[in-house]
Amino acid sequence: MIELQDFKNDDFDRLITWVKNEEDLIQFAGPIFTYPLTREQLFKYSNDNSRQVFKVRLTSTGEIIGHCELNLQNEIPRLSRILIGDSSFRNKGIGKAIVRCLLNRVFTTTDFENVDLSVFDWNQNAIASYQSVGFKIRHGLETSMTLKDEIWTAYNMIIDKQTYYNNNGV
């Protein structure tokens, strides 16, 4: 269905076009970028050695349809900045496939036993997708930010290697 390929400088403009407004940017990336997203921000981001940054390629057509990141700077690796760029590809299981690719990468190439992620509480489709893979919400670890006088709350979700293997037939 998909494959992950290294995100390169020639991918910057495509990603920038997918981020239409500040809300899209915050949903996709949290507070690490400022709107509007720029090539300079993406250059610094993609050259951070604690991040493995990928574009998502649809194997049936070769089209680049998304973006994702594996962040290894903390005690627990974090899946971050998962985006299906073209909305016509959303709600088709591609996000779940991206998560599985990232989890396979962590659990087969490192000794880590857990992986986490953050997701805004109003993003019910994403939460359901993550839960179907085996992620669980870690209550008490919510974070909040204010965007245009509105409070956005993010859940922290976690999965362990054994749960992932059990839930996904690995």
Salt bridges, closest charged atoms under 4 A:
GLU3 OE2 - ARG57 NH1 2.71
ASP11 OD1 - ARG14 NH1 2.99
ASP11 OD1 - LYS55 NZ 3.23
ASP13 OD1 - ARG39 NH1 3.15
GLU23 OE2 - LYS148 NZ 3.07
ASP48 OD2 - ARG51 NE 3.16
GLU69 OE2 - ARG51 NH1 2.81
GLU69 OE1 - ARG81 NE 2.63
GLU113 OE2 - LYS161 NZ 3.69
ASP116 OD2 - ARG78 NH2 2.84
GLU142 OE2 - HIS139 ND1 3.95
